[in-house]
Amino acid sequence: MRILTGTEVLSPQGGLEVCVFEDAIALADAGHDVTLLYTRDGSQRPFFERAGVRLWGPVRFLFDPRRAVKDLARFVRSALRTRRLGVDVLWLNRPENIIWAQVVSRLARVPLVVHLHHAPNYRWERLLMRGVAHSIAVSDYMKTVWTDAGVPADRISVVSNALPAGKYRPATPAQNAAARERLGVTGDARVVLYYGRITRNKGVLTALEAWKTLGLDPSRAVLVLAGNRVGAGSDDDQAIGEALEALQPGSVVRLPNQDDVSWLLHAADLVVAPSWEPESFGRTVVEAFSAGLPAIGSDLGGAHDILSGPLERFSVPSRDSGALAAKIESLLDWRVAEPALGRVVTCEVARRFSYDDHLAGIVRILEAAAGGGRARGRRSPVGNSGDGVAPAPSDAPDAPVSGVAAALADERAAAAAGDERAAAGDERPARASRPLDSVPAALRDSALRQTRTSVTIR
């Protein structure tokens, strides 16, 4: 199967980029032909190339109503190149790029599958999602969010996120000692870890307030914050800075964003993810459990789905620093009080979130869309809740044939003259008159009226 997908940046800046990285490489390893479009280069490039994933970029995906003509013309050029690739299916991992994907899908006549990693970005998602063969939600919660936005439930299948087997493992004593030394932690001090975006909405203020409540001496425990500041000088940044200044010196270790968080998990005794906003899935807590560590998460969104059954004890109310402090205190010494706890949480997430089942679910839906048929009516076996869902690709109308033919005729001449430039990744706009006429009017007009909303990725 020839698959075209995309990412904003070739580096693990967030959970979405990590998921695309893992899934694209796994699909290539399974024998599929994967082409990955990107906007910015990064540290993941050699890994993609070694796995045989073709890279094409830089490509601009975002649609800006203020430059609608230029953006749509650029999207047409992407469609023409996609047509030349002979792609079987377009797999969109960033729903906010749906306008780009619709133009490419319709002009290149390639079925479109949308992976719903986060909440909707536009007011009229139901209109913008028309013609999508099928959608994949990363959790039961995320499926509910998109059906509430107007996407029919029978057009969405739940394929829960999962981690490749063995990617995160419990630390050996030697790994733990080396990682603690790297952090500069000495003695028997416990390590409580937060990693991700350093923002209010991710619950960083709640974590700092809880840490202040506990008032632990650095010889007893340290809090590690690993991640990049977002919006330097913003209200969020100032509030977090003030909260840090109020803590005992030496009680918090600050680190920038880490491409590889494995060593942080090796050093940690406990992970906290007290988000103020509903997470699409809750990858951080799954990573921690896979590494044999207890993880405390908010009772919201996808994380709430994960923290159920035997894992419910690790859930706390969102924004409740007192409850978080109490939970941290109760788990600081789990290695002594409950030495089997690490194995329990590791086995539980391995049972509920199998990566083999995750990948099989994605392949099944992509193949059904590529073949123009209807996938079998069942929910992916990954996860622990939800009813069966029939992943049935929609019978979408084609883009107007005359418009597509005109666009292709006009653009072939320019493309033939600029093939060498295009092969090098040049995304300069093509002529816009006829190509824009070929974009379905309802899609084009609605695109001009959209306003963006906030989104939680991880």
LORO-858750 format. One line per 4 residues: number of its first residue (from 1); their letters; for each residue x, y, z of C-alpha. Coordinates in Angstrom, 2 decimals, decimal comma, padded with zeros to 5 digits. Last residue first. Example, Ala and Ser with C-alpha at 12.3 -4.5 7.8 and 13.67 -1.06 7.14 Angstrom:
residues 2
2	sa	013,67 -001,06 007,14; 012,30 -004,50 007,80
***
This chain:
residues 458
458	ritv	-000,61 015,33 023,92; -002,11 017,59 021,35; -004,47 019,98 023,08; -006,06 022,43 020,67
454	strt	-007,12 026,06 020,70; -009,59 027,38 018,15; -009,09 028,74 014,65; -011,62 030,81 012,78
450	qrla	-013,09 029,67 009,48; -014,87 031,91 006,99; -012,53 031,53 004,02; -012,57 027,76 004,34
446	sdrl	-016,34 027,76 004,08; -016,14 029,38 000,66; -013,54 026,96 -000,70; -015,25 023,84 000,62
442	aapv	-018,67 024,87 -000,62; -017,21 025,90 -003,99; -015,44 022,60 -004,65; -011,83 023,39 -005,70
438	sdlp	-011,60 023,35 -009,49; -012,02 027,11 -009,79; -008,96 027,51 -007,61; -006,89 025,53 -010,09
434	rsar	-008,16 027,69 -012,99; -006,92 031,03 -011,68; -004,11 030,22 -009,25; -000,91 029,74 -011,17
430	apre	001,45 027,67 -009,02; 002,62 028,75 -005,59; 006,22 028,05 -004,54; 006,56 024,69 -002,78
426	dgaa	010,10 023,80 -003,91; 010,90 020,36 -002,55; 013,98 019,53 -004,62; 011,88 017,30 -006,86
422	ared	009,68 020,33 -007,53; 012,62 022,36 -008,85; 013,66 019,59 -011,21; 010,08 019,12 -012,29
418	gaaa	009,70 022,83 -013,03; 009,00 022,94 -016,76; 006,88 019,80 -016,56; 005,02 021,20 -013,53
414	aare	004,22 024,46 -015,31; 002,85 022,60 -018,34; 001,06 020,05 -016,16; -000,59 022,86 -014,15
410	dala	-002,94 024,14 -016,80; -004,05 020,69 -017,97; -004,37 019,40 -014,40; -006,49 022,34 -013,33
406	aavg	-008,69 022,05 -016,40; -009,18 018,34 -015,90; -010,00 018,86 -012,22; -012,54 021,55 -013,05
402	svpa	-014,19 019,46 -015,77; -014,39 016,44 -013,48; -015,96 018,32 -010,57; -014,43 016,84 -007,41
398	dpad	-015,66 013,32 -006,78; -018,67 012,69 -004,58; -017,99 010,79 -001,37; -019,35 007,31 -000,76
394	spap	-018,11 007,27 002,81; -015,61 004,75 004,13; -017,21 002,39 006,65; -015,39 001,76 009,90
390	avgd	-018,30 000,01 011,62; -017,97 000,70 015,30; -018,38 -001,76 018,14; -019,10 -000,19 021,49
386	gsng	-016,64 001,47 023,80; -014,20 000,42 026,49; -010,84 -001,16 027,20; -008,40 -000,15 024,53
382	vpsr	-007,00 -001,79 021,40; -009,29 -004,43 019,89; -010,21 -001,98 017,09; -013,98 -001,65 016,88
378	rgra	-015,86 -003,78 014,44; -017,87 -003,53 011,26; -015,50 -004,94 008,66; -014,02 -002,29 006,46
374	rggg	-016,05 -001,06 003,52; -014,54 -001,00 000,05; -012,75 001,62 -002,03; -009,55 -000,39 -001,88
370	aaae	-007,53 002,51 -000,53; -010,19 003,24 002,10; -010,36 -000,38 003,27; -006,56 -000,59 003,21
366	lirv	-006,24 002,54 005,37; -008,82 001,21 007,85; -007,20 -002,22 008,21; -003,71 -000,73 008,38
362	igal	-004,67 001,57 011,26; -006,27 -001,25 013,24; -003,31 -003,57 012,63; -000,96 -000,88 013,94
358	hddy	-002,90 -000,52 017,20; -003,30 -004,29 017,58; 000,46 -004,77 017,27; 001,00 -001,81 019,62
354	sfrr	-001,01 -003,48 022,37; -002,71 -001,03 024,72; -004,84 -002,93 027,25; -002,58 -005,86 028,09
350	avec	000,71 -003,93 027,89; -000,92 -001,15 029,95; -001,83 -003,60 032,72; 001,47 -005,49 032,67
346	tvvr	003,48 -002,32 033,21; 001,16 -001,09 035,98; 001,46 -004,35 037,94; 005,22 -004,71 037,39
342	glap	005,86 -001,29 038,89; 003,53 -001,95 041,82; 005,36 -005,10 042,94; 007,61 -003,19 045,38
338	eavr	004,62 -001,74 047,23; 005,88 -000,05 050,45; 009,59 000,06 049,56; 009,42 000,96 045,86
334	wdll	006,20 002,83 046,61; 008,03 005,41 048,72; 006,82 008,58 046,98; 003,37 007,15 046,31
330	seik	001,29 008,44 049,25; 003,06 011,81 049,21; 002,38 012,28 045,51; -001,30 011,46 046,03
326	aala	-001,62 013,94 048,89; 000,07 016,68 046,87; -002,19 015,99 043,88; -005,31 016,16 046,04
322	gsdr	-004,16 019,48 047,47; -003,22 020,84 044,05; -006,74 020,27 042,72; -006,65 021,74 039,20
318	spvs	-008,04 018,53 037,67; -009,32 015,93 040,11; -006,86 013,07 040,71; -006,40 009,68 039,01
314	frel	-003,71 007,19 040,05; -006,11 004,95 042,01; -008,04 004,33 038,81; -005,23 002,16 037,40
310	pgsl	-006,71 -001,19 038,47; -009,95 -000,33 036,62; -009,76 003,13 035,09; -006,96 005,63 034,54
306	idha	-006,76 005,10 030,78; -010,24 006,46 030,04; -009,59 009,42 032,38; -006,40 010,11 030,46
302	ggld	-008,47 010,32 027,28; -010,54 013,19 028,60; -010,25 014,34 032,19; -009,58 012,78 035,61
298	sgia	-006,13 014,31 035,81; -003,04 012,09 035,89; -000,68 010,54 038,43; 001,87 008,07 037,08
294	plga	003,27 004,98 038,80; 006,51 003,80 037,18; 007,40 000,53 035,45; 008,60 002,12 032,21
290	sfae	005,37 001,07 030,49; 003,45 002,82 033,26; 005,39 006,03 032,59; 004,84 005,88 028,83
286	vvtr	001,14 005,21 029,39; 000,92 008,22 031,74; 002,57 010,46 029,15; 000,40 009,21 026,29
282	gfse	-002,83 010,54 027,77; -005,25 010,16 024,86; -006,81 013,37 023,59; -006,03 015,10 026,86
278	pews	-008,80 017,08 028,53; -007,47 020,44 029,74; -006,11 021,33 033,17; -003,42 018,68 032,90
274	pavv	-001,99 017,07 036,06; 000,60 014,79 034,39; 002,83 013,59 037,25; 005,48 010,85 037,03
270	ldaa	006,98 008,92 039,99; 010,30 007,35 040,90; 012,25 008,94 038,09; 015,82 008,45 036,86
266	hllw	015,03 005,78 034,26; 012,01 007,82 033,15; 014,32 010,75 032,49; 016,69 008,46 030,57
262	svdd	013,85 007,32 028,33; 012,73 010,87 027,52; 014,53 011,01 024,16; 014,24 014,25 022,18
258	qnpl	014,25 016,13 025,49; 012,61 019,55 025,96; 014,71 021,80 028,17; 015,53 020,89 031,80
254	rvvs	014,69 022,50 035,15; 015,44 020,75 038,47; 013,22 021,79 041,39; 013,93 021,47 045,15
250	gpql	017,34 023,15 044,92; 016,14 026,42 046,40; 012,84 026,03 048,28; 009,91 027,08 046,16
246	aela	008,45 030,61 045,82; 010,71 031,39 042,86; 009,17 028,51 040,90; 005,64 029,84 041,45
242	egia	006,74 033,29 040,25; 008,24 031,80 037,07; 005,08 029,78 036,43; 002,95 032,92 036,75
238	qddd	005,30 034,89 034,49; 005,32 032,21 031,80; 001,56 031,88 031,82; 001,08 035,64 031,67
234	sgag	003,41 035,75 028,67; 007,06 036,81 028,90; 008,29 033,74 027,03; 005,36 032,20 025,18
230	vrng	005,88 028,49 025,74; 008,79 027,45 027,94; 010,37 024,22 026,77; 010,12 020,93 028,60
226	alvl	011,50 018,90 031,49; 010,39 019,85 035,01; 012,04 017,64 037,65; 010,72 017,80 041,22
222	vars	013,17 016,80 043,92; 012,71 014,59 046,98; 014,07 013,94 050,50; 017,49 015,63 050,27
218	pdlg	015,76 018,45 048,37; 013,67 019,13 051,53; 010,00 018,57 051,00; 007,52 021,42 051,39
214	ltkw	004,53 019,26 050,47; 002,34 022,30 049,87; 005,03 023,90 047,70; 005,18 020,74 045,56
210	aela	001,40 020,77 045,20; 001,51 024,40 044,08; 004,25 023,56 041,57; 002,27 020,62 040,15
206	tlvg	-000,89 022,72 039,91; 001,06 025,47 038,14; 002,40 022,91 035,64; -001,11 021,66 034,88
202	knrt	-000,74 021,35 031,11; -003,04 024,35 030,74; -000,62 026,53 032,75; 002,24 025,86 030,38
198	irgy	005,64 024,17 030,39; 005,02 021,77 027,50; 005,93 018,20 028,33; 007,72 016,39 031,12
194	ylvv	006,87 016,22 034,82; 008,99 013,96 037,02; 009,10 013,24 040,75; 012,55 012,01 041,81
190	radg	013,04 010,62 045,34; 016,19 011,59 047,20; 018,15 008,56 048,39; 021,60 010,08 048,05
186	tvgl	022,37 012,41 045,17; 020,46 013,87 042,24; 022,67 015,65 039,70; 020,36 014,82 036,82
182	rera	023,09 012,85 035,04; 023,85 011,10 038,32; 020,22 010,10 038,62; 020,30 008,72 035,07
178	aanq	023,44 006,67 035,73; 022,06 005,22 038,98; 018,73 004,28 037,39; 020,43 002,69 034,40
174	apta	022,68 000,62 036,70; 019,76 -000,50 038,85; 017,91 -001,56 035,66; 015,21 000,81 034,48
170	pryk	011,73 -000,43 033,63; 011,24 -000,49 029,85; 010,04 002,08 027,33; 010,40 001,28 023,64
166	gapl	010,08 -002,45 024,32; 006,89 -002,99 022,36; 005,97 000,06 020,31; 003,67 002,31 022,36
162	ansv	-000,10 002,52 021,97; -002,75 004,98 020,81; -006,28 003,68 020,81; -007,89 002,79 017,50
158	vsir	-011,47 004,04 017,76; -013,34 004,05 014,46; -015,16 007,10 013,12; -017,53 007,28 010,14
154	dapv	-020,27 005,37 011,97; -020,35 008,14 014,59; -021,32 010,77 012,01; -019,15 013,93 012,29
150	gadt	-021,25 016,74 013,78; -018,97 018,35 016,37; -020,49 016,12 019,08; -019,33 013,17 016,95
146	wvtk	-015,85 014,67 017,07; -015,72 015,05 020,86; -017,22 011,59 021,41; -014,57 009,99 019,20
142	myds	-011,90 011,80 021,21; -013,22 010,36 024,45; -013,25 006,83 023,06; -009,57 007,28 022,26
138	vais	-007,16 007,86 019,38; -009,99 008,43 016,90; -009,54 007,18 013,32; -011,63 008,77 010,56
134	havg	-013,05 007,34 007,33; -013,36 008,04 003,61; -013,47 011,80 004,11; -015,89 013,24 001,55
130	rmll	-017,44 015,69 003,98; -015,03 016,52 006,83; -015,04 020,25 006,08; -018,83 020,40 006,28
126	rewr	-019,03 018,52 009,58; -016,12 020,55 010,94; -018,01 023,81 010,67; -016,62 025,74 013,64
122	ynpa	-013,02 024,78 012,99; -010,18 023,33 015,03; -011,72 020,05 016,19; -010,17 018,26 019,18
118	hhlh	-006,97 016,22 018,97; -005,34 013,14 017,47; -008,20 012,44 015,07; -006,49 010,51 012,27
114	vvlp	-008,18 011,51 009,00; -008,40 009,06 006,09; -008,61 010,53 002,57; -009,10 008,60 -000,66
110	vral	-006,89 009,82 -003,54; -008,38 011,47 -006,60; -005,37 013,81 -006,98; -007,68 016,84 -007,19
106	rsvv	-010,07 015,63 -004,50; -007,51 014,32 -002,02; -005,10 017,23 -002,42; -007,80 019,88 -001,97
102	qawi	-009,36 018,00 000,95; -005,98 017,49 002,62; -005,02 021,17 002,46; -008,41 022,11 003,93
98	inep	-008,11 019,38 006,59; -004,82 020,72 007,94; -006,27 021,24 011,43; -006,97 017,50 011,43
94	rnlw	-003,23 016,77 011,79; -002,54 013,09 011,10; -003,92 013,01 007,56; -003,51 009,63 005,83
90	lvdv	-003,81 010,05 002,05; -004,40 006,68 000,38; -003,25 004,74 -002,68; -000,57 007,22 -003,87
86	glrr	000,52 007,19 -007,51; 003,40 009,61 -006,87; 002,42 011,71 -009,90; -000,99 012,41 -008,36
82	trla	000,68 013,54 -005,14; 002,80 015,99 -007,14; -000,33 017,42 -008,69; -002,06 017,63 -005,32
78	srvf	000,88 019,46 -003,75; 000,65 022,01 -006,60; -003,05 022,39 -005,88; -002,24 023,06 -002,22
74	rald	000,09 025,87 -003,27; -002,73 027,42 -005,29; -004,99 027,13 -002,24; -002,41 028,91 -000,10
70	kvar	-001,75 031,70 -002,59; -005,45 032,40 -003,13; -006,31 032,20 000,57; -003,64 034,56 001,83
66	rpdf	-005,69 036,34 004,52; -007,81 033,20 004,93; -004,70 031,36 006,17; -004,60 027,63 005,46
62	lfrv	-001,86 025,56 007,07; -000,15 022,75 005,18; 003,12 024,33 003,94; 005,49 021,74 002,51
58	pgwl	009,26 021,70 003,02; 009,47 019,01 002,04; 009,17 015,44 000,89; 010,67 012,56 002,87
54	rvga	010,48 008,93 001,74; 010,35 006,43 004,61; 012,94 003,68 004,08; 013,58 002,96 007,77
50	reff	017,07 004,50 007,58; 015,59 007,62 006,02; 013,02 008,00 008,80; 015,70 007,54 011,45
46	prqs	018,05 009,98 009,73; 015,30 012,68 009,59; 014,16 012,45 013,23; 016,48 015,26 014,38
42	gdrt	014,72 017,99 012,47; 013,43 019,53 009,23; 010,45 021,85 009,12; 007,25 021,65 007,05
38	yllt	007,03 017,92 006,46; 005,57 015,43 003,99; 006,09 011,74 004,67; 005,95 009,12 001,91
34	vdhg	005,33 005,54 003,05; 005,49 002,42 000,83; 004,18 -000,40 003,01; 006,35 -003,41 003,83
30	adal	005,69 -003,84 007,55; 008,87 -001,90 008,34; 007,41 001,04 006,40; 004,21 000,86 008,45
26	aiad	006,26 000,70 011,67; 008,31 003,71 010,57; 005,20 005,76 009,83; 003,56 004,66 013,10
22	efvc	006,48 005,55 015,38; 007,24 008,94 013,83; 003,56 009,89 013,50; 003,01 009,03 017,17
18	velg	006,07 011,00 018,28; 004,96 014,06 016,30; 001,53 013,84 017,94; 002,98 013,48 021,43
14	gqps	004,92 016,69 021,20; 008,11 018,29 019,93; 009,54 014,95 018,83; 011,42 016,19 015,73
10	lvet	010,79 016,11 011,99; 008,37 019,05 012,08; 004,83 019,76 010,90; 003,97 016,19 009,99
6	gtli	002,60 014,48 006,89; 001,09 011,39 005,32; 001,06 009,63 001,94; 000,62 005,86 001,88
2	rm	001,34 003,44 -000,97; 000,00 000,00 000,00
***
